[in-house]
Amino acid sequence: MGVTRFGLQLPRFTIPGVATADLFERIAGAAVAAEASGFDSVWVMDHFYQIATVGPRTDPMLEAYTLLGALAARTRTASLGTMVTGVTYRNPALLAKIVTTLDVVSAGRAVLGIGAAWNDDEHRGYGFDFPPVGERMDRLEEALRICRAMFTESEPTVRGAHYAVQAALNEPRPVRPGGIPILVGGSGERRTLRLVAQYADACNVFGDVETVRHKLAVLDRHCAEVGRDPAAVTRTRLGGLVIADSAAEAERRARQMVEARGMDPERARWYVIAGDPDGVCEQVAAYLQAGLDGMVFNMDQAYEPDAVRLAGTTLSQAFGS
């Protein structure tokens, strides 16, 4: 299966009529419904403000790893991770300790999703440094080296231009033999996908079918150049999913979602998979045929248990989990 076959991401915590004190129970209910219906992973964004493609920046946003630790206590089989952690938000050694703790709490279900970070608004508001993209990519590579070492070695020493660890202890060790899987998010062809080939167990890319096929071909070339078996990297894509019993209802809800988010229509055309179960399966099959091993979905219907069950059951029965 690799890192994931089908995952559900919860990108928003705005639920009309639900008080803050009751919010977590609804979030946990969505994760439990996803797991029970066939989703093999549950993800949250690592953001402090809501992002513009999902909702107003002032919408509620929960800290990712605190939330994942709580979800670990409510779920039993689903992998848990961020899509994806911004490298600038946490010291890499601390991040490795946080994710290892999540792995222990969840009995071996943690995934480290990580990327170069992009939201300058959050950085400015919280006082995080936001260096140019080249430096952020350098920091990402150093963080990947440190996290991998702390997941797999007893007292690693790693030195870089921006981060360093000296005989760092990380006890207890991760539960999974071989350490916690690392997923790198992003589609950059020169640096990001090369870092995937060098350091990661999985990638997450964006785009329509042809774009995904192209990105995966670039990844294959990087794997060949660094001597890595391409099959060792789980290939995933993040996008929206709207499903209903009828195609007409799914299309209506998809239009409603696009309008509510103020999403660019061109982006919406490739980002959102919408349809009845047969239509969804047809669209998902095209991506899998393009070379993906798995897909992660944002669902505005995530707090509707019937919709989550329909999605999870449809995908797992058609394609396996």
Secondary structure, DSSP 8 states (H G I E B T S, - for coil): --S-SEEEEE-----TT--HHHHHHHHHHHHHHHHHHT--EEEE---SS--TTTS-TTS----HHHHHHHHHHH-SS-EEEES-EEGGGS-HHHHHHHHHHHHHHTTS-EEEEEE----HHHHHHHT-----HHHHHHHHHHHHHHHHHHHH-SS--EE-SS-EESS----S--SSTT---EEEE---TTTHHHHHHHH-SEEEE-S-HHHHHHHHHHHHHHHHHHT--GGGSEEEEEEEEEE-SSHHHHHHHHHHHHHHHT--HHHHHHHEEEESHHHHHHHHHHHHHTT-SEEEEE-TTTT-HHHHHHHHHHHHHHH--
